[in-house]
Amino acid sequence: MAGKTKAKFDQDAAFKSIIGISEEEQIKGQESIETLENGKYMPTPAKKPQEKGTVGRGRPAVTDRETKQRISLAVLPSLYEDIKKISYVERKSVSEIVSECIEQYVAENAAKLKEYNKIKKD
């Protein structure tokens, strides 16, 4: 093998020869062959950025509800394990259970919230 160089494999050329496309049929600047249009291979069109409020892929944006805020809590490991077990039995996430507990606490202390609002007004 001294003095011999190996030829490099051109995957694109091999693909084009298999499907029967010549260099003339391929559009200049075309990186990949994906869409067949009128018997000619065309490049995939560039994606246009969507304007705000337009319908696109994925879940639609919900604008009429309050978004959740991510917080960090420090709890004892044994307490966290118990919450995880309860969440498993109730088929809820730990976050849902903690949120429900906080909502209940806030409802029970509505008078304190009113008092706070009075203090802050003054």
Contacts in CASP RR format, 6 or more apart in sequence:
PFRMAT RR
TARGET T0000
AUTHOR 0000-0000-0000
METHOD contacts of the structure
MODEL  1
MAGKTKAKFDQDAAFKSIIGISEEEQIKGQESIETLENGKYMPTPAKKPQ
EKGTVGRGRPAVTDRETKQRISLAVLPSLYEDIKKISYVERKSVSEIVSE
CIEQYVAENAAKLKEYNKIKKD
15 33 0 8 1.000
16 22 0 8 1.000
16 23 0 8 1.000
16 26 0 8 1.000
16 33 0 8 1.000
19 33 0 8 1.000
21 33 0 8 1.000
21 41 0 8 1.000
25 40 0 8 1.000
25 41 0 8 1.000
26 33 0 8 1.000
26 41 0 8 1.000
27 41 0 8 1.000
27 42 0 8 1.000
27 43 0 8 1.000
29 43 0 8 1.000
30 41 0 8 1.000
30 42 0 8 1.000
30 43 0 8 1.000
31 43 0 8 1.000
32 43 0 8 1.000
32 44 0 8 1.000
33 41 0 8 1.000
33 43 0 8 1.000
34 41 0 8 1.000
34 43 0 8 1.000
34 44 0 8 1.000
35 41 0 8 1.000
35 42 0 8 1.000
35 43 0 8 1.000
35 44 0 8 1.000
36 42 0 8 1.000
50 56 0 8 1.000
53 61 0 8 1.000
68 99 0 8 1.000
73 98 0 8 1.000
75 83 0 8 1.000
80 94 0 8 1.000
83 94 0 8 1.000
83 97 0 8 1.000
83 98 0 8 1.000
84 94 0 8 1.000
86 97 0 8 1.000
87 93 0 8 1.000
87 94 0 8 1.000
87 96 0 8 1.000
87 97 0 8 1.000
90 97 0 8 1.000
106 113 0 8 1.000
END
